[in-house]
Every structure is written in structure tokens, then in C-alpha cells.
Amino acid sequence: MPLPTDEKRLALAREVIQAFDDLHGVFPGYRPAHAKGILAVGSFTSTAEAARLSVAPHFHAETPVFIRFSNFAGVPMAADNKPDEASPRGCAVRFQLGEHKHTDIVAHSTDSFPTRTAEEFIEFLHAVKASGPDAPHPTPIEQFLQSHPKALAFVMTPKPIPTSFGRESYFSVSAYRFIDASGAGRYGRYRILPEAGNEYLSTEEAAAKGANFLMEGLAAQLASGAVKMQLWVQLAEPGDVVDDATTQWPVERQQVLLGVISLTKLVPADDVDGRRIIFDPIPRVAGIEPSADPLLEPRADVYVMSGRRRREQAGI
Ligand code: HEM
């Protein structure tokens, strides 16, 4: 994916990366967000319902996948059991459609986002940065949350630490339009759910864990068998807002199982492939289109710009 040439888009992407750099510090060769992660490989087997929903190639044939699970912070040593560094956890999936041909899903473990746009997200990051322990009340983040109820709801949503990356649920948050063989489209949001079910730790149990327990746990689980994640889509009804990651749809909306991701092994733990890979929140595949959600284009730009910087810094 090339970088855009539009100067405004480039400037926005630079501003986002700068805001993360200011918040977490710069760790050359690592992501400015979701810096600590673990990459695994496996395969995706789709259902008949997926094939009916979209002509996308991975909904019609078994497809190799990469998954990168990550902690939220742009800190490579972020502790897996420390909520402000670890949550929300990331889950980025690459469906390998052929040589140099792929489509991705980038999801995280909270079914919402604090802001509707990237510009507003930058304001959010600046407010967090300016609200250190010595900041007088109301701190900039307290003020931001007071005037942005959706951001407040996101911050207040419980984000318990799971017993394993494979016992957590992940959400694409943004919607996509799935195109079937007749050319008809239907909006939906991905959910990646653990086949073994969700399982979370109490605050005390999480505090007693080691700083790498999620990363080490996945390695141990894969050594003794596959870890399975189900890929679902929650489908919108006419009238549902499809371009706003801060607005959820009613819980009773139909959910369709698209298939099962079966993870079989870790990519060697030297982390080079995990750091090299650049995920794309825009599908760029026949049969799945991005919605008009204003987060999608800036995120795609940011991930490419940041990914190139990371590769250059690390010489990978
Ligand atoms: C304006 C909104 C957002 C901004 C500015 C943003 C920013 C970033 C940045 C700078 C990175 C590091 C990129 C890299 O170097 O690879 C990143 C990674 C990531 N983001 Fe976002 N993000 C946004 C929204 C979201 C949303 C809505 C989700 C989930 C639904 C999400 C999930 C992730 C994940 C999982 C990664 C790690 C991907 C990987 O493993 O390579 N982000 N984000």
C-alpha cells in the first residue's frame, strides 16, 4: 500500500504519530501503539453463510492467516497485566490470498472507540498527555471526557484482563459493506470470538500474573494444540448508523458465523516478522468495501507511514 500524495492526509498521519510519540516516548523500530505483540499463523475455514454474504475469495476457500495479538500501549515492554498499558488488546488478522495479495481485519477488545474522527482522537491523546499526576483538576482529560460523552463511555467500559489472548473477544468497531454474487451489499461489523469462550481474571488475579503472561501463555497453548477463534459479523438493519465507530448497533442485530481461524504455531520469536508486518484497516479486496467511517482512511495512512518508519529504524 503506497502512502497518499495528498499533503493534508500526510500531515494528519504525521500528527497522529507525533501524538503517540509524545504520549508513550519513542522506541525506534517499534509501533507507536500496540508495540508489544505476538504473531501466529494458521488457517481460516469459511462457512456457507460467508460465501452467501460476499464474493471475497477467503469466504470461498481455505486461506492461510497471520494473527498479531498485542497490548495497547506504544511501549515494547508494556506489562500484559497492567490495564492502562495492556487494554484494549489488539487482534490484527491477515488473510493471505496469494503472493503479495492479502486483506486484513484490525480489531481490538472493546466494542467501541472514544472518538468519531482522527482529529478528535489527536485531541484525546493530547489531553491524556497533559493530565499527569500533578495536573490541576479538572485536568485536560477530565475536561475532554466531560464534553465528549462517547469518549467517557469508552473510558468507563470495563476492560478486564483475559486469562489468555485466545479467551478474549475482539471487534472491528468500524463497519464494512459485504457484496454478494448478485451485487447486493449489506453492512456489517466483525467480531472475533474465542471458540473456548471468554475468560477473565479478577483485578487481584491479574496483579499476581507476570508481565509477559499473555505472550508466554499463547506460546504454551500453541505448543499443546490449535487455538481457535470464530469470525462473526454483526449485520446492520436499514437505518442503522454505519459510519460512526462510537455508535453501537442494538444487541439483537443478527450475527452470522463467517468461519473459524485455527492458529497452529508462533512465528519465530525474534519478532522481526511481527514488527515488519503492516496491517491495513481498509480491505482492498473484491466483495468487501470500507464504509464511510472517517476513521478508516487516516488509520490506513498512519499504519503505512508508521510501518515504514519502523522498518527503516530497525533495518528490517
Ligand atoms: C483514529 C483512530 C486510530 C488511530 C489514530 C490509531 C493509531 C494507531 C497507530 C499509530 C498504530 C501503530 C501502527 C503501526 O505502526 O503499525 C495502531 C495500531 C493498531 N491499532 Fe489503531 N488507531 C486508531 C483506531 C483503531 C481502532 C478503531 C482499532 C480497533 C478496532 C485499532 C486497533 C489497532 C491495532 C490492533 C493495532 C496493532 C496492529 C498490529 O498488530 O500491527 N486502532 N493504531
Residues whose N, C-alpha, C, O or C-beta is under 5 A from the ligand:
A	BS01	HEM	V16 R31 P32 A33 H34 R68 S70 G90 C91 A92 V106 A107 H108 F113 T117 A118 F121 F171 S172 V173 I277 F279 L295 R299 V302 Y303 S306 G307
